[in-house]
Amino acid sequence: MPENLPDVTVIVATRDRPGLLERAVTSILSQDYPGHVECIVVYDHVDVRELDVAVGPGRSLKLINNTHRQGLPGGRNSGADAATGDLLAFCDDDDIWLAAKLSRQVELLADPAIGAVSCGLRLRGPGIDKERVLDRDVVTHEDFLADRVMEVHSSTMLIRRSTWAAAGEVDERIPGGYSEDYEWLLRVSAQTPVAVVRQALVIVDWHGGSFYFGRWATIVEAQRYLIAKHPELARSRAGLARLRGQIAFALASGNRRTEALKELAAVVRLNPREKRVLVTVPVVLRLVTGERVLRMAQKRGRGI
């Protein structure tokens, strides 16, 4: 085993999806990174199941239960508690890493000013096969205030343990776990810029559905929680308008039309060009359902 290469721990939180889970774990253990890779699979309040995957030299596999609050944030935090690596990464249980992911990212962490690295991704699913790769080398905190930056996906992130300690755990109190990844990225980027490997090294299984599909009240509550927790979001009028536009859309989709109209008025004051105004008005007028609008967006690899 080469010396001076940091050990990496990769955390896969799962409710157990046979086949998909094995595929994700195999892609992690098959990395061409010459350092040690530890994969921790965290079973989220389901029985731990042995996995039939090859664990080669310089690789280890650990299967544990979620000892934190039920849900994805708790699963990731449980994995971090059990991790032994110098670097931490996450992979959703239905995503796939290409073999060069860790090698390319660890190269960028040779710069002591960088505490986190992302990479491009490929959305792949029924009717869609699209690469999303940023045209810049670094994403800053101000960038995340202005935009979610969807290319910085949870399955693309690799961070130092010191960055994890400074930013803090994934928030287990955010309602329904919605936007937990964005909330965590706001805290990570406040500690360090996020470097970017300008290559699609993760395949995201884009199946056109979502655990949050139709859970409009949860989305409203979570986005309001996010705004209250991060008052610095107000530094970007466009960014705040985006979040409040999502709230307006969820309110309209949940048949809370009066609240939706009040929220839309605030969005227009912040940013008259916010595109979520155009998709929310037809839902308020009941010309189309929020579910249909969301399905149309997802077919194009987008969200609302």
Secondary structure, 3 states (H helix, E strand, C coil): CCCCCCCEEEEEEECCCCCHHHHHHHHHHCCCCCCCEEEEEEECCCCCCCCCCCCCCCEEEEEEECCCCCCHHHHHHHHHHHCCCCEEEECCCCCEECCCHHHHHHHHCCCCCCCEEEEEEEEEECCEEEEECCCCCEECHHHHHHCCCCCCCHHHCEEEHHHHHHHCCCCCCCHHHCCHHHHHHHHHHHHCCEEEEEEEEEEEECCCCCCCCCCHHHHHHHHHHHHHHCHHHHHCHHHHHHHHHHHHHHHHHCCCHHHHHHHHHHHHHHCCCCCHHHHHHHHHCCCCCHHHHHHHHHHCCCCC
